[in-house]
């Protein structure tokens, strides 16, 4: 019997996470300021348990790097058992879990806003003081 919707909330070193998609530096800067001003991390980064590839949260990860955080809250799950649906935002590119993992293997990233991960059930917000993440 498969244990569906298996997810684990963990603090993960930012150096362990693998970016799978390009991001907007401008948006990451704005987000970093917002996180610093609020003082809390509220949305965990969704991460594939097999590769530690970022499913959702590239801007949050890069905001964390700009702030100088050492670790970030992540929901670690697999594509197969985490309740993850993967589609593409783009008409010219399709993607699935195997494609994402192949891109990680060859150290390539998708263009900005390519992968669209939907989580069922949705990921829950958290409230972690950023002082605990340095």
C-alpha positions as CSV (number, residue, x, y, z in Angstrom):
1,X,0.0,0.0,0.0
2,X,1.4,3.4,-1.0
3,X,1.5,6.2,1.7
4,X,-0.1,9.0,-0.4
5,X,0.3,12.6,0.6
6,X,3.5,12.0,2.6
7,X,5.0,15.4,3.4
8,X,7.5,16.6,6.0
9,X,8.2,20.1,7.2
10,X,11.9,20.5,7.6
11,X,14.5,23.3,8.0
12,X,16.8,22.7,5.0
13,X,20.2,24.4,4.3
14,X,19.9,26.7,1.3
15,X,23.0,25.0,-0.1
16,X,21.2,21.7,-0.3
17,X,18.4,23.0,-2.5
18,X,18.6,22.8,-6.3
19,X,16.9,25.5,-8.4
20,X,15.0,24.0,-11.3
21,X,13.7,27.2,-12.9
22,X,15.0,30.8,-13.5
23,X,13.7,33.6,-11.4
24,X,13.2,37.3,-11.5
25,X,16.0,39.0,-9.5
26,X,13.8,42.1,-9.1
27,X,11.0,40.0,-7.6
28,X,13.4,38.3,-5.2
29,X,14.7,41.6,-4.0
30,X,11.1,42.9,-3.3
31,X,10.3,39.6,-1.5
32,X,13.5,39.7,0.6
33,X,12.5,43.2,1.8
34,X,9.0,42.1,2.6
35,X,10.3,39.0,4.6
36,X,12.7,41.2,6.5
37,X,10.1,43.8,7.3
38,X,7.6,41.2,8.5
39,X,10.2,39.3,10.4
40,X,8.7,35.9,9.7
41,X,8.9,33.2,7.1
42,X,5.3,32.2,6.2
43,X,5.3,30.0,3.1
44,X,7.5,26.9,3.0
45,X,9.4,26.0,-0.1
46,X,8.1,22.8,-1.8
47,X,11.0,20.4,-2.4
48,X,11.3,17.0,-4.2
49,X,12.5,14.5,-1.6
50,X,14.6,12.6,-4.2
51,X,16.6,15.5,-5.6
52,X,15.9,18.4,-3.3
53,X,14.9,20.2,-6.5
54,X,12.7,23.2,-5.8
55,X,9.1,22.5,-7.0
56,X,7.7,25.9,-5.8
57,X,9.6,28.7,-4.2
58,X,12.4,29.9,-6.4
59,X,11.8,33.5,-5.5
60,X,11.6,32.7,-1.8
61,X,14.9,30.7,-2.0
62,X,16.7,33.6,-3.7
63,X,15.2,36.1,-1.3
64,X,16.6,33.9,1.5
65,X,20.0,34.1,-0.1
66,X,19.8,37.9,-0.4
67,X,18.9,38.1,3.3
68,X,21.8,35.8,4.2
69,X,19.7,33.0,5.7
70,X,21.4,29.7,6.2
71,X,18.3,27.5,6.1
72,X,14.7,27.8,5.1
73,X,11.5,26.0,6.0
74,X,10.6,23.4,3.3
75,X,7.9,20.9,2.7
76,X,9.8,17.8,1.5
77,X,7.7,15.4,-0.6
78,X,7.9,13.3,-3.7
79,X,6.1,13.8,-6.9
80,X,4.8,10.3,-6.6
81,X,3.3,10.4,-3.0
82,X,3.1,14.1,-2.2
83,X,-0.2,15.0,-3.9
84,X,1.7,17.0,-6.6
85,X,0.3,17.8,-10.0
86,X,2.9,19.2,-12.4
87,X,1.9,21.2,-15.6
88,X,3.6,23.8,-17.7
89,X,2.5,27.5,-17.7
90,X,3.8,27.6,-21.3
91,X,2.4,26.3,-24.6
92,X,5.9,25.8,-26.1
93,X,7.2,23.5,-23.2
94,X,5.8,20.6,-21.4
95,X,7.2,19.1,-18.3
96,X,6.8,16.1,-15.9
97,X,8.6,14.9,-12.9
98,X,11.1,12.8,-14.9
99,X,11.8,15.8,-17.1
100,X,12.5,18.0,-14.0
101,X,14.8,15.4,-12.5
102,X,16.7,15.0,-15.8
103,X,17.2,18.8,-16.0
104,X,18.7,18.6,-12.4
105,X,21.0,15.8,-13.5
106,X,22.5,17.9,-16.3
107,X,22.5,21.1,-14.3
108,X,19.9,23.0,-16.5
109,X,17.0,25.1,-15.4
110,X,13.7,25.8,-17.0
111,X,12.9,29.4,-18.1
112,X,11.0,31.6,-15.7
113,X,7.4,30.6,-15.1
114,X,7.6,27.2,-16.9
115,X,6.7,24.7,-14.2
116,X,3.3,24.9,-12.5
117,X,3.0,22.8,-9.4
118,X,-0.4,22.3,-7.8
119,X,-0.6,20.7,-4.4
120,X,-3.6,18.7,-3.2
121,X,-4.1,19.3,-0.3
122,X,-2.7,22.9,-0.5
123,X,0.4,23.7,1.5
124,X,-0.3,25.4,4.8
125,X,1.2,28.7,5.9
126,X,3.6,28.8,8.8
127,X,5.1,31.5,11.0
128,X,8.8,31.0,11.7
129,X,10.8,34.0,13.0
130,X,13.6,34.7,10.5
131,X,16.0,35.1,13.4
132,X,15.9,31.3,13.7
133,X,17.0,30.8,10.0
134,X,20.4,32.5,10.1
